[in-house]
């Protein structure tokens, strides 16, 4: 007999650790087994192993006919919660959601009477579960219209609260007869499981609004045993206006923290509760009361060559997953992403936490110039970077000289083709055309140099005017910055940090979305939301948290990204996959969550930070360029659909293509003896992004502006294109000789 819980990603890892601890705390005789799918990452396995939590692989279940769960993406994972019916090696399985916490011993569930496996799902006690609350207290529009208090089984117990502590309403009490899948008591049976699989393979699955719990409620209608609410105490039952009439704090045996936010999202680094829901504070109280009981040194193996050493307690594991570990040992690292990328780690003392460097920028090469992207990685330390902050690098190098030259060239081009400058000069030259200098400049009125520059400048102005009007559908929109909410992914450091701080200084609300917590003090108008952008369930929960805490976002800055500077054959599958998960697919999930409200209000702005690598691909940069090209295509298609499919012509879309950016992350490159490439300053890029946000206009931005011609490269003769790529390849080889791109010292 076992407790089981499903885990598919690290978003619920804190909850699982809490659940395991709470069961042991209340002296359960039975172990908790983590049922994991192939989507569960190595760092998650390492955390389970460190705590001694047994685990078992299961298949990721999905119905044959897919249903759109974009409003609640968590339901895609929920199908796999049906797996306990197949675990015939156990006499009894009690499936628990990972966002639960035991408050009392409930081993009696292992002994309650259910149909024997040989009954094959034909009896009246196929499984046991608690009722779902169908009151829809958050008034979610996509929930069924009949999910109202009068149809809720718990409403029938308002007049008999004492009975509600020991008895669940019969399944047919409510016209819906709907169970909640958070806790299921099961006698595993191959026959019953086959019935479930057959139902999953039928066309009926398309009508299952709530995944596994809809299936079980329909397939075994009124043939399940109702448990009293105390075993699956949905936190919303306690809320005023829901079912406080039956709730008794001292009777609850198992809390279920349904909906967002989760308790671990409302605790600070000290383990202190900072949220509003009192029941979330019970989790913090459990941690504080038992601090030290679980404290012991541990070693977690993340990958074949990477090791993470830490000393932790229940509190630190609860408060976050990997990034709260007290110290990390990853010297001599070249590329990493929270243990996902291969590293080379000798046995040396751990790096102190205060010496760790978090996410900043990474680049790709273009025509010998590197093109950066903010990138979402884990804490790390290198021989080149240690105890550095966001102070801009001041070293005088060849790169800074080239940067100055390019900036000067940009200024000269803008001046030469500025009609407000050339027009007066042209008129003056006409007046003084009798002088030799004027005659040199002017051969006749039609072909004068100044006249030509004025004409070209005027055409340039008209071109810019038309581009702006076309991109913005010939309309304008007003922004109320006291009400707008800006989401900045990768906002904990680098360009994202600078953008966030600038917006906060202006009093604008900002939701910082990142896998690591900001090291800087965030402004009063900002909130941090921890999220692994490679996992859609994590994104869905985070988006819900943002909406609950700050309202619907009106501006989305897709800024986070990763890069992996490896040859194709040296790149691991998970590295390649992560490149697209974060650099492109995360854009889709975020847009899927936030765009509908923008369309409904015909107001919003989606900004994509792309790269010059969208246009040219060179060695060691294939996966990054692929992903950025995909992000560019996504931006262009999204712009068209917003305009033509959804008709939301005041919803803006902008894209940035920066070149190489000078940040602490790139210091080991920009200070290398072979580095001679022009480099942008981080504040220049951030200022340009903030300006775009404040103007509320769709834009296509190249940084520096003189690189805009890069967009035309694909139409050039092949020999010219290859010459440009070959120059980039030559620079890669030069940097390798100088100790970059994976070369060991």
C-alpha positions, 0 to 999 in steps of 0.5 A: 500500500502506498501514497502516490503523487504525479510529478511532470516538472519542477513547478510542483517540486516544492509541493511534492517535498512538502507533501512527503514531509507532512505525511512523515511528520504525522507518522504515516506507515506508508511511503509516498511514491513519486510517479514521474513522466519522461518530462521530469528533468534531471534536477528534479530526480536529484532532489527526490533522491536527496530526500530519499523519496521513492519514484516510479516511471509512468507513461504520459497519458493523453486522449486520442482526441485532443481538447483545447485546454489553453485556458487551463494548460495544467489539465494536459498533465492531469490525464496521467493521474489515472495511472494509479489504476494500473499499478497492480503491484500494489494492493491499495494506492491513494493518489494525492496531488502535489499541492496538498499537505497532510495536517493529520494522519489519514492512514485509515484510507488504506483500509476503507472498503472498495470493490475488489479488483476482480469486480472490474469496475462494475460495482458501486465502489470503484474508487473513493474521492471527494466532491469537486466544488462547482461554485466557481468562486473566481468566476472563470468564464471558461468554466461550464455555465452550470458550475454554480453554488446551487449545483454544488454538493457541499451546499447540501451540507450547510445545515449539517456541518457536524455531519460534513466532518465525517460523511461526504454527500452521496454522488447523486446529491448534485445534478453534476455528480462531479468528483475532484481528482486531487485525492483518489483511493484506488484498488488497482485493476488491469480491467478498470484501467483498460476501461479508462484507456478505452474511454480515452481512445473514444471520441467522448474525450473531446467533451471532458472539460476537466480531464481525469476527473471528468472522465472518472465522473462520467465513466463511473457515474454515481459508482464511487465512494464520496469522502468527507471534505476533510480528506481533500479540503479544497482551500476555496471551501474556507473562503467567505461566500463559498462553504465556510459553514462546513469548514472546521480548521481542527478537523481538516486532515489534508489541505488541497491548495487548488488554483494559483497562487500556491503556498510556495509562491507566497513565502520569502527567502526566510520562509515567512508567509507574505500572502493573503490566504491564511491557509497558505501560512500553515505551510510556512508554520510547518516549515518554521516549527520543524526547521532543522529536523531535515537539515543535513548535507547532501550531494545531488548529481545533476548530469554526467559531469555536473555536481551540485553541493548544498546544505539545505533544510525543509524550508529551503526546499519548500521555498524554491527548487534548485536556485535556493540551494546554499552553494553551487559548485560549477567552476570552469563552466562554459554554458549551463542552464540550471544543470541542463547543459553539460559542464565540467566540474572538478572536485573543489570546494563549493562557490560561496553563494555571494559569488554567484552570477545569475542570468545576463546575456548571451550572443550569436555571431553575425558577420563577425559581430556577435548578436546577444540575447538575454538568457535564462540560465542558472547560477554559475561561476567561471574563471572569467566572471565572479562577484561582478554586478551590472556596472558596465565594463569600462575597459578600453579595447579595440571593440569599444573603438569600433563601437564608437566608430559605428555610433559615429557612422549612425549619427552621420548617416542620420545627419546627412539624410535629415531634411531639416538639416539639408533643406536649409543648407540647400537653400543657402547654397542656392543663394550663394551659388556665385561662390566657387565652393557653392559652384562645386556643390551645385552644378545645377538646381536639379542635380546638386549634391545637397538637393539630392541629399535633401530628396533622399532624406525626404524619401527616407522620412516618408518611408519611415512615416509609411512604415510607422502607419502601416505597422500601427494600422493607421491609428493611435492608442492611449496608455494609462501608466497607472493601470498598465501591467508589463510582464518582463521575462528574464527580468532578474538580471541583464537587460531585463533588470535594466528595463524593469528598474527603469519602468519601476522608477516611472511608477509602472507595474512590472511582473518579473518572470524568471527562473532565478530571483532578482539579486537587486531590490525590486521597486514597489511597483514590481513583483517577482514570479518564479517560472521555468519558461521551458515548461508549459505547465509552469508558464500557465501557473505563473500567468494565473498568478500574475493575473490574480496578483496584478490583473491582466497584463497589457504589455508582454516583453518576451526577453528571456532566452538561452544559447548554447555555443556548441557544434551540432554533433556535440549538442545534446538533445535536451540542449537543442530542445531547450533552445526552442522551448525558451526562445520560441515556444515560451512566446507562444504559451505566454501569448496564448495566456495574455493575448485574449484579454488584449484582443478583447480590450483592443489594447496591448503590446507584445515585444519580442527580443530577437537577434541579428542571428535571425538572418545569418547562421554561422558555426557554433550557433546553429540551434540559436539561429534556428530558434531566433529565426523561428521567433521572428517568424512567430512575431510576423505571423502573430502581427498578421493574425492580430490584424486580420484574424482577430481585428484588434488593430490597436494591439501592437507588436514590436521586434528588436534585433540587437547586435552584441551587448556588453554585460558582465556575462560577456566580460570573458569575451569582450576582454579577450585578447582576440576580441575586436568586435563592436559592442553595444552597451546594455543601457543603450538596449534597455533605453531603446526597449523602454522607449518603445514601451512608452511610445506604445507603437509597433516597431521593427528595431535594429541595434545599431540602426546601421545594421538594418540592411542585415534583413536583406541578406537572404536576397544577396548573391550566394557568394556574398552571403557565404563570404559573410558567414566565412568571416564569422567562422574565422572569428570563431576560430580566432576566439577558440584559439584565445580560449573561448567557445569551449576551449580549456585553459 
